[in-house]
Each structure stands twice: as structure tokens, then as C-alpha cells.
Amino acid sequence: MLWFFAFTTLGIAIFAFFLALRKFFALPLLQLLSGGAVLGLCGLLAA
């Protein structure tokens, strides 16, 4: 339970960080990187 909570918090923090970056740098490449990072994190948690 603690691990799940820690990973969920980390995922939300990373997602919010990338959303903030997207606001400052609205670049397609950065959007692809942020999307890939979020999908990769979700895949890691599901594994």
C-alpha cells in the first residue's frame, strides 16, 4: 500500500511537472516526450 501510494504520488508529480513544462515550452517534441514518459510510467506500474 505504501509503495502504491509512493508511486502514485511520484507519477502525479511528474505529470504536473511535464504539464508545467508544456505551458512554458509549447513544443510538439516536448509533448511527445511528456506523453511517452507518462505512458512509460503507467506501463511500469502495471508490470
LUMZA-42174 format. One record per residue: residue number from 1; residue in one letter; x, y, z of N, C-alpha, C in turn. Coordinates in nm, 2 decimals, decimal comma. Layout:
BEGIN
<num:NUM residuo:a n.east:X n.north:Y n.up:Z ca.east:X ca.north:Y ca.up:Z c.east:X c.north:Y c.up:Z>
...
//
This chain:
BEGIN
<num:1 residuo:m n.east:0,08 n.north:-0,12 n.up:0,00 ca.east:0,00 ca.north:0,00 ca.up:0,00 c.east:0,09 c.north:0,13 c.up:0,00>
<num:2 residuo:l n.east:0,19 n.north:0,12 n.up:0,08 ca.east:0,28 ca.north:0,24 ca.up:0,09 c.east:0,35 c.north:0,26 c.up:-0,05>
<num:3 residuo:w n.east:0,39 n.north:0,15 n.up:-0,11 ca.east:0,46 ca.north:0,16 ca.up:-0,24 c.east:0,37 c.north:0,21 c.up:-0,34>
<num:4 residuo:f n.east:0,24 n.north:0,16 n.up:-0,34 ca.east:0,15 ca.north:0,21 ca.up:-0,44 c.east:0,12 c.north:0,36 c.up:-0,42>
<num:5 residuo:f n.east:0,11 n.north:0,40 n.up:-0,30 ca.east:0,09 ca.north:0,55 ca.up:-0,27 c.east:0,21 c.north:0,63 c.up:-0,31>
<num:6 residuo:a n.east:0,33 n.north:0,58 n.up:-0,29 ca.east:0,45 ca.north:0,65 ca.up:-0,33 c.east:0,46 c.north:0,66 c.up:-0,48>
<num:7 residuo:f n.east:0,44 n.north:0,55 n.up:-0,55 ca.east:0,45 ca.north:0,56 ca.up:-0,70 c.east:0,34 c.north:0,65 c.up:-0,76>
<num:8 residuo:t n.east:0,22 n.north:0,64 n.up:-0,70 ca.east:0,11 ca.north:0,73 ca.up:-0,75 c.east:0,15 c.north:0,87 c.up:-0,73>
<num:9 residuo:t n.east:0,20 n.north:0,91 n.up:-0,61 ca.east:0,24 ca.north:1,05 ca.up:-0,58 c.east:0,35 c.north:1,09 c.up:-0,68>
<num:10 residuo:l n.east:0,44 n.north:1,00 n.up:-0,70 ca.east:0,56 ca.north:1,03 ca.up:-0,80 c.east:0,50 c.north:1,05 c.up:-0,94>
<num:11 residuo:g n.east:0,41 n.north:0,97 n.up:-0,98 ca.east:0,35 ca.north:0,98 ca.up:-1,11 c.east:0,28 c.north:1,11 c.up:-1,13>
<num:12 residuo:i n.east:0,20 n.north:1,15 n.up:-1,03 ca.east:0,13 ca.north:1,28 ca.up:-1,03 c.east:0,22 c.north:1,40 c.up:-1,04>
<num:13 residuo:a n.east:0,33 n.north:1,39 n.up:-0,96 ca.east:0,43 ca.north:1,50 ca.up:-0,96 c.east:0,50 c.north:1,51 c.up:-1,09>
<num:14 residuo:i n.east:0,53 n.north:1,40 n.up:-1,15 ca.east:0,60 ca.north:1,40 ca.up:-1,28 c.east:0,50 c.north:1,46 c.up:-1,39>
<num:15 residuo:f n.east:0,38 n.north:1,41 n.up:-1,38 ca.east:0,28 ca.north:1,46 ca.up:-1,48 c.east:0,25 c.north:1,61 c.up:-1,47>
<num:16 residuo:a n.east:0,25 n.north:1,66 n.up:-1,34 ca.east:0,23 ca.north:1,80 ca.up:-1,32 c.east:0,35 c.north:1,88 c.up:-1,37>
<num:17 residuo:f n.east:0,47 n.north:1,82 n.up:-1,35 ca.east:0,59 ca.north:1,88 ca.up:-1,39 c.east:0,60 c.north:1,90 c.up:-1,54>
<num:18 residuo:f n.east:0,55 n.north:1,79 n.up:-1,61 ca.east:0,55 ca.north:1,80 ca.up:-1,76 c.east:0,45 c.north:1,89 c.up:-1,81>
<num:19 residuo:l n.east:0,33 n.north:1,90 n.up:-1,74 ca.east:0,23 ca.north:1,99 ca.up:-1,78 c.east:0,28 c.north:2,14 c.up:-1,77>
<num:20 residuo:a n.east:0,35 n.north:2,16 n.up:-1,66 ca.east:0,41 ca.north:2,30 ca.up:-1,64 c.east:0,51 c.north:2,33 c.up:-1,75>
<num:21 residuo:l n.east:0,59 n.north:2,23 n.up:-1,78 ca.east:0,69 ca.north:2,25 ca.up:-1,89 c.east:0,62 c.north:2,28 c.up:-2,02>
<num:22 residuo:r n.east:0,51 n.north:2,21 n.up:-2,05 ca.east:0,44 ca.north:2,23 ca.up:-2,17 c.east:0,38 c.north:2,37 c.up:-2,18>
<num:23 residuo:k n.east:0,35 n.north:2,43 n.up:-2,06 ca.east:0,30 ca.north:2,57 ca.up:-2,07 c.east:0,41 c.north:2,66 c.up:-2,10>
<num:24 residuo:f n.east:0,53 n.north:2,64 n.up:-2,05 ca.east:0,64 ca.north:2,73 ca.up:-2,08 c.east:0,70 c.north:2,70 c.up:-2,22>
<num:25 residuo:f n.east:0,71 n.north:2,58 n.up:-2,26 ca.east:0,76 ca.north:2,54 ca.up:-2,39 c.east:0,66 c.north:2,46 c.up:-2,47>
<num:26 residuo:a n.east:0,58 n.north:2,53 n.up:-2,55 ca.east:0,47 ca.north:2,45 ca.up:-2,62 c.east:0,53 c.north:2,39 c.up:-2,75>
<num:27 residuo:l n.east:0,61 n.north:2,29 n.up:-2,73 ca.east:0,68 ca.north:2,23 ca.up:-2,85 c.east:0,63 c.north:2,09 c.up:-2,87>
<num:28 residuo:p n.east:0,60 n.north:2,05 n.up:-2,99 ca.east:0,55 ca.north:1,92 ca.up:-3,02 c.east:0,64 c.north:1,81 c.up:-2,97>
<num:29 residuo:l n.east:0,77 n.north:1,83 n.up:-2,98 ca.east:0,87 ca.north:1,73 ca.up:-2,93 c.east:0,85 c.north:1,71 c.up:-2,78>
<num:30 residuo:l n.east:0,84 n.north:1,82 n.up:-2,70 ca.east:0,83 ca.north:1,81 ca.up:-2,56 c.east:0,70 c.north:1,74 c.up:-2,52>
<num:31 residuo:q n.east:0,59 n.north:1,76 n.up:-2,60 ca.east:0,46 ca.north:1,70 ca.up:-2,57 c.east:0,47 c.north:1,55 c.up:-2,60>
<num:32 residuo:l n.east:0,55 n.north:1,51 n.up:-2,70 ca.east:0,57 ca.north:1,37 ca.up:-2,73 c.east:0,65 c.north:1,30 c.up:-2,61>
<num:33 residuo:l n.east:0,75 n.north:1,38 n.up:-2,56 ca.east:0,83 ca.north:1,32 ca.up:-2,46 c.east:0,75 c.north:1,31 c.up:-2,33>
<num:34 residuo:s n.east:0,67 n.north:1,41 n.up:-2,30 ca.east:0,59 ca.north:1,40 ca.up:-2,18 c.east:0,49 c.north:1,29 c.up:-2,19>
<num:35 residuo:g n.east:0,43 n.north:1,28 n.up:-2,30 ca.east:0,33 ca.north:1,17 ca.up:-2,32 c.east:0,40 c.north:1,03 c.up:-2,31>
<num:36 residuo:g n.east:0,52 n.north:1,02 n.up:-2,37 ca.east:0,59 ca.north:0,89 ca.up:-2,36 c.east:0,63 c.north:0,86 c.up:-2,22>
<num:37 residuo:a n.east:0,67 n.north:0,96 n.up:-2,14 ca.east:0,71 ca.north:0,94 ca.up:-2,00 c.east:0,59 c.north:0,90 c.up:-1,92>
<num:38 residuo:v n.east:0,48 n.north:0,96 n.up:-1,94 ca.east:0,36 ca.north:0,92 ca.up:-1,86 c.east:0,32 c.north:0,78 c.up:-1,90>
<num:39 residuo:l n.east:0,32 n.north:0,75 n.up:-2,03 ca.east:0,28 ca.north:0,61 ca.up:-2,07 c.east:0,38 c.north:0,51 c.up:-2,02>
<num:40 residuo:g n.east:0,50 n.north:0,54 n.up:-2,02 ca.east:0,61 ca.north:0,45 ca.up:-1,97 c.east:0,59 c.north:0,43 c.up:-1,82>
<num:41 residuo:l n.east:0,56 n.north:0,53 n.up:-1,75 ca.east:0,54 ca.north:0,52 ca.up:-1,60 c.east:0,42 c.north:0,43 c.up:-1,57>
<num:42 residuo:c n.east:0,31 n.north:0,45 n.up:-1,65 ca.east:0,19 ca.north:0,37 ca.up:-1,63 c.east:0,22 c.north:0,22 c.up:-1,66>
<num:43 residuo:g n.east:0,30 n.north:0,20 n.up:-1,77 ca.east:0,33 ca.north:0,07 ca.up:-1,81 c.east:0,42 c.north:0,00 c.up:-1,70>
<num:44 residuo:l n.east:0,51 n.north:0,08 n.up:-1,64 ca.east:0,60 ca.north:0,03 ca.up:-1,54 c.east:0,52 c.north:-0,01 c.up:-1,41>
<num:45 residuo:l n.east:0,42 n.north:0,07 n.up:-1,38 ca.east:0,33 ca.north:0,04 ca.up:-1,26 c.east:0,24 c.north:-0,08 c.up:-1,29>
<num:46 residuo:a n.east:0,20 n.north:-0,10 n.up:-1,41 ca.east:0,11 ca.north:-0,21 ca.up:-1,45 c.east:0,19 c.north:-0,34 c.up:-1,45>
<num:47 residuo:a n.east:0,32 n.north:-0,33 n.up:-1,48 ca.east:0,40 ca.north:-0,45 ca.up:-1,49 c.east:0,42 c.north:-0,53 c.up:-1,36>
//
